[in-house]
Amino acid sequence: MAAESSEVFNIGSSVSCVTCFDEEFQGEVLAFDPHVKLLTLKSASSSGRTSLYDIHMVNLTYAKAVHVLREAAASPLPTLPSLNLSKLSTRAKRSIDEKQRLIEAMQSGVSPIGQKLFLAICKTIEEVKWTGSNILVMGQVVISPPYLLENVREQKEGKEANGKTLSYIKKIVEKFHKDQQSISLNNGTGAAEVLTGTQ
């Protein structure tokens, strides 16, 4: 039987379609969206491997013919697990904060190496922000241009950094520059760009 425009295909039904390009697809219905008339079919793999399937998405607006070969019984949809809204909210807030820090880094007007260092620190430590062209970490450690190891120091005012915090930030900066140097060498560009912070 040819499919009517208002027909709904039950998941699990077997359907055969002929497209406007005279391609024929036959398979099991995985999904059907009646609003856009999009039918998703699963069929045996064209590679011959039994562990794989071919998936075809057919826009029925452009189908010449659609035939239901075997109708599957309509079954109730499975119940979805409840969502942990506080966890989702926390994840959304964290994502927004990360995007805002990224925008802040891009708009700060500092060198690309400074922006990359800022983003690298943000991956490890959440409390990172720009103060002018300086990077302020945990309100205790300042990294000033050109963002090299010798430019890492305690902040003069505000929270005083303990030795461990300052040492940890210096290790992050040192690792960042080593990684940048190896990337630069692997790409065939000079290491001088990375070391001077002019990249």
Solvent accessible surface area in square Angstrom, and as a share of the most:
residue,aa,sasa,rsa
1,M,139,0.62
2,A,64,0.50
3,A,28,0.22
4,E,126,0.57
5,S,86,0.56
6,S,98,0.63
7,E,34,0.15
8,V,94,0.54
9,F,9,0.04
10,N,38,0.20
11,I,106,0.54
12,G,16,0.16
13,S,0,0.00
14,S,23,0.15
15,V,0,0.00
16,S,9,0.06
17,C,0,0.00
18,V,39,0.22
19,T,15,0.08
20,C,59,0.35
21,F,159,0.66
22,D,99,0.51
23,E,88,0.40
24,E,114,0.51
25,F,42,0.17
26,Q,103,0.46
27,G,12,0.11
28,E,64,0.29
29,V,0,0.00
30,L,64,0.32
31,A,47,0.37
32,F,33,0.14
33,D,57,0.30
34,P,66,0.41
35,H,170,0.76
36,V,88,0.51
37,K,66,0.28
38,L,54,0.27
39,L,0,0.00
40,T,18,0.10
41,L,0,0.00
42,K,52,0.22
43,S,24,0.15
44,A,87,0.67
45,S,16,0.10
46,S,104,0.67
47,S,76,0.49
48,G,60,0.57
49,R,149,0.54
50,T,133,0.77
51,S,83,0.54
52,L,81,0.40
53,Y,124,0.47
54,D,35,0.18
55,I,92,0.46
56,H,47,0.21
57,M,128,0.57
58,V,7,0.04
59,N,61,0.31
60,L,27,0.13
61,T,84,0.49
62,Y,134,0.51
63,A,23,0.18
64,K,124,0.53
65,A,27,0.21
66,V,10,0.05
67,H,69,0.31
68,V,25,0.14
69,L,93,0.46
70,R,135,0.49
71,E,95,0.43
72,A,16,0.12
73,A,93,0.72
74,A,84,0.65
75,S,88,0.57
76,P,126,0.79
77,L,148,0.73
78,P,108,0.68
79,T,132,0.77
80,L,156,0.77
81,P,114,0.71
82,S,110,0.71
83,L,131,0.65
84,N,84,0.43
85,L,128,0.64
86,S,80,0.52
87,K,121,0.51
88,L,71,0.35
89,S,69,0.44
90,T,73,0.43
91,R,137,0.50
92,A,51,0.39
93,K,128,0.54
94,R,116,0.42
95,S,51,0.33
96,I,101,0.51
97,D,52,0.27
98,E,88,0.39
99,K,119,0.50
100,Q,107,0.47
101,R,32,0.12
102,L,65,0.32
103,I,93,0.47
104,E,68,0.30
105,A,0,0.00
106,M,99,0.44
107,Q,140,0.62
108,S,33,0.21
109,G,74,0.71
110,V,18,0.11
111,S,38,0.24
112,P,72,0.45
113,I,0,0.00
114,G,0,0.00
115,Q,28,0.13
116,K,81,0.34
117,L,0,0.00
118,F,0,0.00
119,L,47,0.24
120,A,29,0.22
121,I,0,0.00
122,C,19,0.11
123,K,177,0.75
124,T,76,0.44
125,I,17,0.09
126,E,128,0.57
127,E,93,0.42
128,V,7,0.04
129,K,107,0.45
130,W,25,0.09
131,T,59,0.34
132,G,64,0.62
133,S,52,0.33
134,N,40,0.20
135,I,0,0.00
136,L,15,0.08
137,V,0,0.00
138,M,59,0.26
139,G,17,0.16
140,Q,29,0.13
141,V,0,0.00
142,V,10,0.06
143,I,0,0.00
144,S,23,0.15
145,P,61,0.39
146,P,54,0.34
147,Y,3,0.01
148,L,30,0.15
149,L,66,0.33
150,E,135,0.61
151,N,30,0.15
152,V,9,0.05
153,R,93,0.34
154,E,68,0.30
155,Q,44,0.19
156,K,178,0.75
157,E,132,0.59
158,G,72,0.69
159,K,112,0.47
160,E,148,0.66
161,A,8,0.06
162,N,91,0.47
163,G,60,0.58
164,K,172,0.73
165,T,16,0.09
166,L,35,0.17
167,S,50,0.32
168,Y,98,0.37
169,I,0,0.00
170,K,76,0.32
171,K,130,0.55
172,I,23,0.12
173,V,0,0.00
174,E,71,0.32
175,K,126,0.53
176,F,16,0.06
177,H,17,0.08
178,K,127,0.54
179,D,58,0.30
180,Q,21,0.09
181,Q,56,0.25
182,S,54,0.35
183,I,87,0.44
184,S,2,0.01
185,L,107,0.53
186,N,129,0.66
187,N,108,0.56
188,G,68,0.66
189,T,66,0.38
190,G,45,0.43
191,A,21,0.16
192,A,68,0.53
193,E,72,0.32
194,V,0,0.00
195,L,86,0.43
196,T,71,0.41
197,G,6,0.06
198,T,99,0.58
199,Q,62,0.27
